[in-house]
Amino acid sequence: MGRRVEPGGDAGPWTFVPPDGGDGRRDFGYAVAMTVHPPVTRTTTAAEGLPRWRFTVDEIDRMTELGLFHEDDRIELIGGEIVPMQAKGGRHEMLKSALNLYCAKRLPEDVLFTPETTFRLSVDTFLEPDFVFYPKAEGWSGLAAQTALLVVELADSSLRYDLGRKVGLYAGFGIAELWVIDAVKLVTRVHREPGPGGYGSIRDVAGNEPLVPDKIPALAVTLADLELH
């Protein structure tokens, strides 16, 4: 085997030195080296402003089955375009764990919830909210925009995106209630009364105030009272 000599730091090309006799010239004292550039990033804006292929949810499912995407790859599909999700911070994960335990203990018998599910909203759009609550009678197989009782997005690094483009998507699909929680400040923006132009009711709830879901009041929670660790 040859050896790879990397430059200092994380950037720059790699140098690959073939083994002795690898090409017949090294026997005569030539140190043959070829430059191999590291893999490029998997995201691009190279086609900005140009028509792009519009993927469907079924096509993404099929690509995942074929191994083109790993099941743990964090992506969303918005209007047929694949969008990578930002990495989660520590506060995000601590708050998610605390809310998961809290809701599991207080969930009404006629309600189910699923964390980090692929929420299929249309033929070419799916999102990955942190929590979706829905009627037990419908089950996960019946989960749709019309059956979702509450959608919760936890955000730290993704706060700007979650409060912007994502809110518009949820409103357009008619999600009845959306919470976007700032995992750092524990401030929740509660969205209700969805419509094509956005949510008609938007208000901020501080961490020391109770959050009461409109359709699941039994799950009222005060974020500042949760144990985050």
WOHUWO-V420908 format. One record per residue. N is the residue number from 1. PSI is psi in degrees with one decimal (none if undefined). OMEGA is omega as a letter, one per 30 degrees, with the letter a starting at -180 (* if undefined). NEAR is the number of other ideal C-beta (glycine too) atoms within 8 Angstrom. Layout:
N:PSI:OMEGA:NEAR
N:PSI:OMEGA:NEAR
//
This chain:
1:153.0:l:3
2:-177.9:l:8
3:149.6:a:6
4:123.7:l:9
5:114.6:a:9
6:145.7:l:5
7:169.3:l:9
8:146.0:l:2
9:-172.8:a:5
10:-14.1:a:2
11:170.0:l:4
12:166.5:a:5
13:165.5:l:8
14:155.0:l:12
15:126.5:a:12
16:120.1:l:12
17:116.3:a:10
18:159.9:l:10
19:165.7:l:7
20:131.9:l:5
21:8.5:a:7
22:-30.5:l:9
23:10.5:l:7
24:-18.9:a:6
25:-27.3:a:7
26:-24.3:l:14
27:-23.1:a:7
28:17.4:l:5
29:5.1:l:5
30:130.9:l:6
31:96.6:a:6
32:125.8:l:10
33:140.3:l:9
34:146.2:a:7
35:127.3:l:8
36:118.2:a:9
37:143.2:a:6
38:161.5:a:6
39:139.6:l:2
40:161.4:l:5
41:152.7:a:4
42:1.9:l:4
43:153.8:a:5
44:153.6:l:5
45:22.6:a:5
46:-30.1:a:4
47:21.4:a:7
48:127.2:l:5
49:-5.4:a:3
50:154.3:l:5
51:142.9:l:2
52:161.1:l:7
53:134.3:a:4
54:106.9:a:8
55:155.2:l:10
56:164.0:l:9
57:-41.4:l:12
58:-38.1:l:7
59:-39.6:l:8
60:-40.2:l:14
61:-42.3:a:8
62:-40.9:l:8
63:-34.5:l:9
64:-41.6:l:11
65:-35.2:a:6
66:-4.5:l:6
67:5.7:l:6
68:-30.0:l:5
69:142.4:l:9
70:149.7:a:6
71:-24.4:a:5
72:-2.4:l:4
73:131.6:a:6
74:93.7:l:6
75:159.6:l:11
76:157.5:l:9
77:117.0:a:14
78:110.0:a:10
79:31.5:l:7
80:-5.7:l:11
81:136.5:a:9
82:124.9:a:8
83:119.9:l:8
84:143.0:l:8
85:150.1:l:8
86:154.4:l:7
87:148.8:a:4
88:140.4:l:7
89:174.8:a:9
90:-40.7:l:5
91:-37.6:l:10
92:-47.9:a:13
93:-37.2:l:9
94:-42.7:a:11
95:-37.8:l:15
96:-44.2:l:11
97:-42.6:a:8
98:-43.4:l:11
99:-35.7:l:14
100:-47.9:l:10
101:-43.2:a:8
102:-48.8:a:10
103:-36.5:a:13
104:-33.5:a:7
105:-24.4:a:6
106:8.4:a:8
107:127.9:l:11
108:154.6:a:8
109:-24.2:a:5
110:13.1:a:6
111:143.5:l:12
112:159.1:l:10
113:151.3:l:10
114:126.1:l:10
115:141.9:l:8
116:47.0:l:6
117:158.4:l:10
118:106.5:a:5
119:101.5:a:12
120:115.0:a:9
121:-24.0:l:10
122:-176.6:a:7
123:-24.4:a:6
124:19.4:a:10
125:127.6:l:14
126:145.9:l:11
127:166.5:a:11
128:71.9:l:11
129:161.0:l:11
130:-35.8:l:9
131:141.2:l:13
132:129.2:l:13
133:139.2:a:15
134:162.4:a:15
135:137.4:l:10
136:-34.6:a:9
137:-33.2:l:5
138:-35.7:a:9
139:171.9:a:8
140:-35.4:a:8
141:-23.7:l:5
142:7.6:a:9
143:126.1:l:14
144:173.6:l:8
145:-36.7:a:8
146:-22.2:a:5
147:-11.6:a:10
148:126.5:l:14
149:-33.0:a:12
150:136.0:l:16
151:134.2:a:14
152:126.6:l:13
153:123.4:l:12
154:135.3:a:11
155:138.1:l:14
156:-77.4:l:12
157:-23.4:a:9
158:12.8:a:9
159:-44.1:a:10
160:-44.8:l:6
161:-43.4:a:10
162:-34.2:a:11
163:-7.7:a:10
164:-98.9:a:8
165:-40.6:a:7
166:-39.0:l:12
167:-42.3:l:14
168:-38.0:l:9
169:-48.7:a:12
170:-41.4:l:13
171:-43.4:a:16
172:-31.9:l:8
173:-1.8:l:11
174:26.5:l:8
175:120.6:a:11
176:-39.9:a:10
177:130.3:a:13
178:129.6:l:15
179:128.6:l:13
180:111.8:a:14
181:123.4:l:14
182:108.2:a:11
183:-18.9:a:12
184:-50.2:a:6
185:-11.5:a:5
186:29.3:l:12
187:131.8:a:10
188:129.3:l:13
189:114.9:a:12
190:124.0:a:13
191:130.1:l:14
192:169.9:l:11
193:65.7:a:6
194:153.3:l:15
195:172.7:a:8
196:-29.4:a:4
197:5.5:a:4
198:-165.5:a:8
199:136.5:a:12
200:-24.7:a:7
201:119.6:l:8
202:127.6:l:7
203:152.4:l:6
204:136.8:l:7
205:122.8:a:10
206:161.6:a:7
207:-24.9:a:10
208:8.5:l:5
209:149.7:l:7
210:138.0:l:7
211:122.7:a:12
212:110.3:l:6
213:136.4:a:12
214:-42.4:a:9
215:-4.8:l:8
216:64.9:a:11
217:-21.6:l:8
218:-17.5:a:7
219:22.7:l:12
220:138.0:a:9
221:144.7:l:11
222:112.0:a:11
223:-36.0:a:11
224:-17.0:a:7
225:-9.5:a:5
226:147.4:l:11
227:111.9:a:4
228:110.4:l:7
229:none:*:3
//
